[in-house]
Each structure stands twice: as C-alpha cells, then as structure tokens.
Amino acid sequence: MRVQGLRRGVWVGLAVLVCGLAAWAQGYTPVTVVVTGPDGAAVAGAEIRVTPGSPAGDKLIADEQGRAQLGMPAGEYKLHVTAQGFADADKALVVADKPQTLTVALEAAAPSSGGTEVTGPAPMSPGAVPLETTEGSGHGSGTTAQPAAATVLTIVGANGERGVFTPQTLREYPQQTVMIFDHHTNKKETYAGVPLVDLLGKLGVKHGKDLMGKALAQYVVATGSDGDVSVVALGEVDPEFHPGTVLVADAIDGKPLDAKTGPFRLVVSEDKRPARSVRNLVRLEVRTAE
C-alpha cells in the first residue's frame, strides 16, 4: 500500500509539473513594439517601459528599425516611451493569446522656454534606465533577447544624465583619428570617431580647467556587448591632463567597424597593448571612487 501510494504521489507530481510547463510555454505572447516619429520614421534608441512589470522592471531599447520585442502574459498594460528630441508618450497594451505589433508614434518635443540651442544629441532625462545587456531574461521580466540592442551606445554622466547614440547620431559630432598598434593583427590601425571627453562634456561631466579636486576621483567604466569591461580614469580622458586620446570609434582605416568589433569601439591611444579598447561597446558610465 505504501509503495502504491508513493507511485501515485510521483505520478501526481509529474502531472502537476507537466501542466506547469505547458502553462509556461503558453503563458507568454510575443509583442513587437515599433516606435516612430511624427514623419513615420523609426526612432532608434527609444526606451520602452512596461507597467505593471516584474520587480526587476521591464524595459527595452528600440533597435535601429525602432523595434523592440517582449513576451507578455495575457492582460492589460501601459507602455511609457521616451526618446531624445521627442515628447514622452504613453500607450495602452492589451495582450491576448495572439502575437501582435503595436506602433507608438512620438511627437516632437516642445522647444525650450529659454531658447537655448542644443547641438548634437541631447541627453535623456536622469533616472531613465536603458537596457543593461543584450541577453534575454526569463520568467522574471518577460523580455526576450535583443540582438540589435548592440547598435545603441548609452553614455551615463556623473549626475545620472545620459545620452543614447546610434552610428548616425555619433557622426553629428566632430571626428578625430588616432593610430594604435594592435598586437592581435600585428599592424598599425587608424581609428576614427569622437573623443570621449566631448561626449561627456555634453552630459555635464567636468573637464578642462574644471577637472580638479573630487572630480579627479571619477572614472569611466566601458562595457561591451559580450560583457567585456575596462576602466579609464577621467584624467586620462581629458587632453589637458593626458597626452593620449580616448576615442569612441566607429570606423577603422576609413571603413565602418565590422560586426565583430563595432559599431562602436573604445580606443585608448597611449596604451602599449589595446587591452582596454573594448569592442562592441554598448555602455560608458562615469563613477566615483569611494
């Protein structure tokens, strides 16, 4: 009797497990969100937040086609979409049992009351948190992998201000070239891009004559899409402190970086080995040493 009861319990447990797995497989519906501007053009780098979400937060970054994908249980949700140069937008989302595509059309942001001209990509508002990695998450967040997220570079300043850049918006800044010797290829390579100090300056990071005191305890953490991480001190980034150049590069020897290296790469010109030159650069964040 005890053996039969044990067997019955095992079969019941297996039945519950199978039902649970079936519910897991059927409980999430693919949703594609497309973000466009007033002219219908795709808005790359737009941030999409989903509420209600998991405790970890459901957030995505739109790729160069303005698209982001996620898996959602059936229910009613709200999308909050932000992007540089556009007014924030909210959109209702009702998820049933069929895949769907939802388009969010953004309106141009109202001009500043002060009339200040902004050159280049404007930083996103502090507190906006972009997708941290390109890896898919599981049941906790309900999001799927975002392979195209690697085409977006997020730069976070010391005060939380941030800019989200694509290869197109990076080219709006004055370009510079540096030459380094790559021990992997055993040859000199010429990289073109934008000095990191110029991009950080747009986000309120101290540089030049203002770089002194506690600001010298700051450093920049560079992260690649493969998880590779390196660090450069803020003093190394500033040409008034250091003879080298720290460059956010998007081209090599006159050609765009290939998929194995780019679209962005951090290049530190004075290093004897290019170990800190992070490939597939997706994030730069200013931090302060304690």
N, C-alpha and C positions, 0 to 999 in steps of 0.2 A: 504493500500500500504506500509505503514511504517513497519507494522508487517511482511508482506511478505518479504520485503527487509531484515529485521532483521533475519528472519528464513533462508533466502538464504545465508546471511553472516555467520550464525552459521554453516550451512552445508558445506560451502566452507572452513571455518576454520577447521572443523573436518576432511574434506578430506585431507587438507594440513598436519594436524597432523598425520593422518594415514599413508600417504605417507612418512612422515619423519621418523616415527617409523619403517616402512618397510625398508627404506634405512639404518637406524641404525642397524637393525637386519642383513641385508645382506651385510653391508659395510666392515665387518672385517673378514679376512680369518685366520684360525689358522695356525701358523707356528711353527714347532718344530726344534730347533737348537741343534745339537749334536756336542760336542767338544771332539776331540780325540788327542792323542799324536802320535808320529811317529810310535809307535808299534800298533796303533789302540785301545789302552786302553782309557777308559773315563778319562777326565780331570775335576775333581771336583773343584768347586770354581772359574772356569774361568769367567771373566767378559765380557759381550757382550753389546756393544753399537750400537745403530741403528741410521743412518743418511740417509735422513733428519728425524728428530724426532720432538716431541712436544716441546714447550718452557720449560716444566718441565724436558725434557730429557727422552729418552727411554733406559733403562739399566736393565740388568738381571744378575743373578749369576747362573751358572750351578750347578745342584744338584750332588749327588754322582755318578749318571749314566752319568754325563757330559751333561745333558739335560736342556733346558730352553724353555718355551713356551711363545708365544706372539700372539696378534691379530693385523693384519695389513690391512689397506686399500689397494686396488689394486695399484700397482705402482712399481717403481724401487728404491732399497735401497742399502746401503752398511753396512755391519757388520764389526765392529772392535773388535777383540777378544784379550784379554790379560790374561795371567796366569803365576804363579810363575814357573820359570825354563824353560819357553818357549819363543820363539820369537813372537812378535806381528804378527797378521795375519788379512788381510782384505779379505772379501768375498762379491761378488755381490749377491743380493737377488732380484728376480723378483716375485712379488706376483700377482696372477691372482684370480680366483674365486674358486680354489680347495685347500684343506689343503695339506701341503707339509712338508717334513722333509729335512733339509739341514745340511750336515756334514761339519764341519770345522776342518781340520787336522793341528795341530800345529807342528812346527819343534822345536827341542831343541835349547835353547838359546846358542849363541856363548860364549865360556869361556872368563872370564875377562882378559883383556890385562895385568893386574897387577899380575895375577896368585894367587890372594888371595883365600884361601879356605873358602867356606861358609858352616857352619854347621847348619843343620836344615832348615826349610822353609825360603826362602829369602823374604824380604818384597817386596810388589808390589811398583811400581813407585808412587811418590807423585802425587796427583791430580786424581788418579784413584778412582772413587766413586762407591762402591758396592751398591747393592740393599739395601735400608734402612729398609724396612719392608717386611713381607710376605703377606701383604694384597693386593688384586687385585686392580688395578686402573681402572678408567673409560675411557670415550672417549678421555680425555686429553692426556693420554700416550699410549693407545692402548695395554697395557700389561694385562696379566691375573694373577690370583693368583699363587703363587709358594710355595706349601706346603712343598716341600723338601728343601727350602732355609734355614730352621731352622737347618739343619745338617751342616751348614757352619758358622764358627765363624770369624768375622772380628775384628781385633785389629788395632786401629789407634793411631800412636805415636804423640808426641807434634809437630813435624815438617811436619805432613801430610804423613809420611811413614806408610805403612800398611802391615799387613800380613793377609792372608786368610787361615784358618785352617779347616781341617776335622778331625774326630776322628782318622784317620790313621796318618796324619801328626803330630798331637799333641803328639802321642806316640813316636815320634822320639826324644823327649826331656827327660832328666832325671826326673823320677817320684818321688813324695813325698806324704806322707799320713798325714792327720790331723783327729782328732776326735772332734766332736761337739755334744752337746745335743740338739735334735730337740724337741721343745715343742709340735709340731703338732703330732709327733709319740710317744712322751714321752719316748724316749730312746736315747742312745748314738749311733752315726753313724760314721763310719770310711770312709772318702773320700780319693780317690787317684787322683792325677793329676799333673799339672805343676805349680810351683809358678809363680804368675803373674809377679813378678819382673824379672824373667828370660826371659819371652816373651817380656816384654817392653824393656829390655836391648838390644834385637836383633833389635829393632826399633829405637835405638838411644836415648831412654829416660834415663835421668840421674839417677844414683842410687849409693849406697855405698858412698864412700868419695866424689863423685862429686855432691851428692844431697845436695845443700846448696843454700842460697840466694833466688833468684827469683824462682828457681826450686821448692822450698817448697810451692809455691802458686799453684802448679799444683795438679789436682785431676783426678780421673778416673770415668767416667760415664759408668755404666753397664746397658745394656738393654736386656730384654728378648723378646722372640717372641710374647708374649701376651701384650707387652707394659709396663711391669713392669720395673721400673728404680730405681737404687740405686747409691750412690756415696761413694767412699773411697778416702781419701787424699793420695797423693803419699808417704807421710811419713809413713802411715800405711802399705803400700805395701812393704816397704823396711825393711828387718830384722835388719839392723843396727840402725833403728830408733824405731822400734816397735817390741814387743816380739811375737806378733801373726803372723799368716801366711795367706796371701790372695792367694787362690788357684783356678786355673781354673781346676775344677774336671771333670773327665769323668767316674768315677767308684765309687760305694758305696759298702762297705763290700765285696770287691773282685769281684763284678759283674758290668757290664756296666750300666750306668744310664738308667732308662726306659723312655718311650716316654713322660710321664707326667713331667719328671724332666730334661731330657737331650736332646741331647747327652752331653751338657756342662752345668755346674752349677758353679757359683761363690760362693766360700766358704770363709767366714771371721771367722777365728777360735776363736778370742778373744771376739766376740760379745756375750752378755748374751742371746740374742734372735737372731735366724737366719733370721731376717727380711731383712738384706742386702744381703743374699745369694740368688741371682737372679737365678731362674730356667729357663730352656730352653734358656740359654744365647746365644745371636746371635751377640752382638756387645760390644766392650770395646773401649772407646775413651778418650784420655788424653786431658784435657782442662786446661786453666789457669784462676784463679780467678782474676777479674779486681779490 
